[in-house]
Amino acid sequence: MSNDLSENSSQNSIEKIQPPNQVAEREEYIFASGWSGPLPPPQSLEAFEQILPGSASLIFGEFVKEAEHRRKQEDRESRFRVREGHIGQVLAGLFSIAAFGVTCYALYLGAFKTAVVIGTTTVISGIAAFLNKEQKEKQANEKST
């Protein structure tokens, strides 16, 4: 009888040692977080502050500096564009006056065909430049809306 008991206990231990027929599934998760924009979300700011005290104020300080720099750059760019436009207008005016002077001088000398060509070319290029400017402004307005 003791033999039966030992057989039963050895069978039980064998059953326990054998692996189950089921395949173990393993799931892995990767979490990532990020933000878009100049400032991180409040949770990230809190985490930064816990890691390095004072880091949130540094981040805000950098944001303020960057915003001031961007505004200065935009101001410079707009002043440059205005100045560029004024220089273009002055040069176009000087060209028109010079062409008108050459046209008058050609008429004075009796070169009527030359005067007509120079005068007509000057007027047509002035009109074309004006229309081109109007068209560019119209396209810029359409893009912004």
C-alpha positions in Angstrom: 0.0 0.0 0.0 2.8 2.3 0.7 3.9 1.5 -2.8 0.6 2.9 -4.2 1.1 6.1 -2.3 4.5 6.6 -3.7 3.3 6.0 -7.2 0.5 8.5 -6.8 2.8 11.1 -5.4 5.3 10.6 -8.1 2.6 11.0 -10.8 1.3 14.1 -9.2 4.8 15.7 -9.1 5.3 14.8 -12.8 2.0 16.4 -13.8 3.0 19.5 -11.9 6.4 19.7 -13.6 5.1 19.4 -17.2 4.4 22.8 -18.8 0.9 23.6 -19.9 0.0 23.3 -23.5 -1.0 26.9 -23.7 1.4 29.5 -25.2 2.1 32.4 -22.9 1.2 35.7 -24.4 3.3 38.7 -23.6 2.2 42.3 -24.2 4.4 45.3 -24.2 3.4 48.9 -24.2 5.5 51.9 -25.0 4.2 55.2 -23.9 5.5 58.5 -25.2 4.5 62.0 -24.6 5.3 65.3 -26.2 3.8 68.7 -27.0 3.7 71.1 -29.8 4.0 74.8 -29.2 6.4 76.9 -27.1 5.3 75.8 -23.7 4.9 72.3 -22.3 1.6 71.2 -20.6 1.2 71.8 -16.9 1.9 68.1 -16.0 5.3 68.3 -17.7 6.1 71.6 -16.0 5.3 70.0 -12.7 7.6 67.1 -13.5 10.4 69.4 -14.6 10.0 71.5 -11.4 10.3 68.3 -9.3 13.4 67.2 -11.1 15.1 70.6 -11.2 13.5 73.3 -9.0 13.2 76.6 -10.8 13.1 75.0 -14.3 9.5 76.1 -14.9 10.5 79.7 -14.5 13.5 79.2 -16.8 11.2 77.7 -19.5 8.8 80.7 -19.2 11.7 83.1 -19.3 13.0 81.5 -22.5 9.5 81.7 -24.0 9.3 85.4 -23.2 12.8 86.0 -24.7 11.9 84.1 -27.9 8.6 86.0 -28.3 10.4 89.4 -28.0 13.1 88.3 -30.5 10.4 87.1 -32.9 8.6 90.4 -32.7 11.8 92.4 -33.3 12.5 90.2 -36.3 9.0 90.8 -37.7 9.4 94.5 -37.1 12.7 94.6 -38.9 11.3 92.7 -41.8 8.3 95.0 -42.2 10.5 98.1 -42.0 12.7 96.6 -44.7 9.8 95.8 -47.0 8.5 99.4 -46.6 11.9 100.8 -47.3 12.3 98.5 -50.3 9.0 99.7 -51.7 9.9 103.3 -51.2 13.3 102.8 -53.0 11.5 101.1 -55.8 9.0 103.9 -56.2 11.8 106.6 -56.2 13.8 104.7 -58.8 10.7 104.1 -61.0 9.9 107.8 -60.7 13.5 108.8 -61.7 13.3 106.4 -64.6 10.0 107.9 -65.8 11.3 111.4 -65.5 14.5 110.5 -67.4 12.5 108.7 -70.2 10.2 111.7 -70.4 13.2 114.0 -70.7 14.7 111.8 -73.5 11.3 111.8 -75.3 11.1 115.6 -75.1 14.7 115.9 -76.4 14.0 113.5 -79.3 11.0 115.6 -80.2 13.1 118.8 -80.0 15.6 117.2 -82.4 12.8 116.1 -84.8 13.1 112.4 -84.2 9.4 111.8 -84.0 9.5 108.0 -84.4 12.1 107.7 -81.7 10.1 109.9 -79.4 7.0 107.9 -79.9 8.8 104.6 -79.2 10.5 105.9 -76.0 7.4 107.7 -74.8 5.0 104.7 -75.5 7.4 102.2 -74.0 7.7 104.3 -70.8 4.0 104.7 -70.4 3.3 101.0 -71.2 5.9 99.8 -68.7 4.5 102.1 -66.0 1.0 100.8 -66.6 2.3 97.1 -66.6 4.2 97.7 -63.3 1.1 99.2 -61.7 -1.2 96.3 -62.8 1.4 93.8 -61.7 1.5 95.4 -58.3 -2.3 95.3 -58.0 -2.4 91.7 -59.0 0.2 90.7 -56.4 -1.6 92.6 -53.7 -4.9 90.8 -54.7 -3.2 87.4 -54.6 -1.7 88.2 -51.2 -5.1 89.2 -49.8 -6.6 86.0 -51.2 -3.9 83.9 -49.5 -4.4 85.6 -46.1 -8.2 85.0 -46.1 
